[in-house]
């Protein structure tokens, strides 16, 4: 499974868990995870490749209490558990 497919699945899982995903052109930064009014948000720099954006979404998903209840493809679950 390629990074673009994994990214799409990770974004869908994040949205189901209430994580807001924003894809934008981000100046000198590379985006990342933050909280806005208590809600987890991921800013993805649209200039980054799918693999880099995937890693940012995975970073936001780690530690989510309801993640274990989500149905994930084995490749995505493996990435979540190993990085």
WOKAHU-V630345 format. One record per pair of residues at least 24 apart in sequence whose C-alpha atoms are under 10 Angstrom apart, sorted by the first residue. I is the first residue (numbers start at 0). J is the second residue. D is the distance in Angstrom with one decimal. If there is no record, write none. Layout:
BEGIN
i=I j=J d=D
i=I j=J d=D
END
This chain:
BEGIN
i=0 j=72 d=9.7
i=0 j=74 d=7.4
i=0 j=75 d=9.2
i=1 j=49 d=9.1
i=1 j=50 d=8.9
i=1 j=74 d=9.7
i=2 j=48 d=8.9
i=2 j=49 d=5.7
i=2 j=50 d=5.4
i=2 j=51 d=9.0
i=2 j=52 d=9.1
i=2 j=53 d=7.1
i=2 j=54 d=9.7
i=2 j=75 d=9.8
i=3 j=48 d=8.8
i=3 j=49 d=5.4
i=3 j=50 d=7.4
i=3 j=52 d=9.3
i=3 j=53 d=8.0
i=4 j=49 d=8.9
i=4 j=53 d=9.6
i=4 j=75 d=9.7
i=5 j=49 d=8.7
i=5 j=50 d=8.7
i=5 j=53 d=7.1
i=5 j=57 d=10.0
i=5 j=71 d=10.0
i=5 j=72 d=8.7
i=5 j=74 d=7.9
i=5 j=75 d=6.4
i=5 j=78 d=9.6
i=6 j=49 d=6.6
i=6 j=50 d=7.5
i=6 j=51 d=9.4
i=6 j=52 d=7.2
i=6 j=53 d=4.9
i=6 j=54 d=8.5
i=6 j=55 d=9.6
i=6 j=56 d=7.7
i=6 j=57 d=8.8
i=6 j=75 d=9.0
i=7 j=49 d=9.3
i=7 j=53 d=8.5
i=7 j=56 d=10.0
i=8 j=53 d=9.5
i=8 j=71 d=8.1
i=8 j=72 d=8.5
i=8 j=75 d=8.0
i=9 j=52 d=10.0
i=9 j=53 d=7.2
i=9 j=54 d=9.5
i=9 j=55 d=9.9
i=9 j=56 d=6.5
i=9 j=57 d=7.0
i=9 j=59 d=9.8
i=9 j=60 d=8.2
i=9 j=71 d=8.7
i=9 j=72 d=9.9
i=9 j=75 d=7.5
i=9 j=76 d=9.7
i=9 j=79 d=9.8
i=10 j=41 d=9.7
i=10 j=52 d=9.8
i=10 j=53 d=8.3
i=10 j=56 d=6.7
i=10 j=57 d=8.9
i=10 j=60 d=9.4
i=12 j=56 d=9.5
i=12 j=57 d=9.9
i=12 j=60 d=8.3
i=12 j=66 d=8.3
i=12 j=69 d=7.4
i=12 j=70 d=8.6
i=12 j=71 d=8.2
i=13 j=39 d=9.6
i=13 j=40 d=9.5
i=13 j=41 d=9.3
i=13 j=56 d=7.5
i=13 j=57 d=8.7
i=13 j=59 d=7.8
i=13 j=60 d=6.5
i=13 j=63 d=9.2
i=13 j=66 d=8.9
i=14 j=40 d=9.9
i=15 j=65 d=9.8
i=15 j=66 d=9.7
i=15 j=69 d=8.9
i=16 j=60 d=8.5
i=16 j=63 d=7.9
i=16 j=64 d=9.2
i=16 j=65 d=7.2
i=16 j=66 d=7.6
i=16 j=69 d=8.9
i=17 j=63 d=9.9
i=18 j=56 d=9.3
i=18 j=59 d=7.9
i=18 j=60 d=8.3
i=18 j=63 d=9.6
i=19 j=59 d=9.9
i=20 j=56 d=8.3
i=20 j=59 d=9.9
i=21 j=45 d=9.3
i=22 j=46 d=9.3
i=22 j=52 d=9.3
i=29 j=55 d=9.4
i=30 j=55 d=8.0
i=31 j=55 d=5.8
i=31 j=56 d=8.1
i=31 j=58 d=8.4
i=31 j=59 d=8.3
i=32 j=56 d=8.0
i=32 j=57 d=10.0
i=32 j=58 d=7.5
i=32 j=59 d=6.0
i=32 j=60 d=9.8
i=33 j=59 d=8.6
i=53 j=78 d=9.8
i=54 j=78 d=8.9
i=54 j=79 d=9.2
i=54 j=82 d=8.7
i=57 j=82 d=8.6
i=58 j=82 d=8.7
END
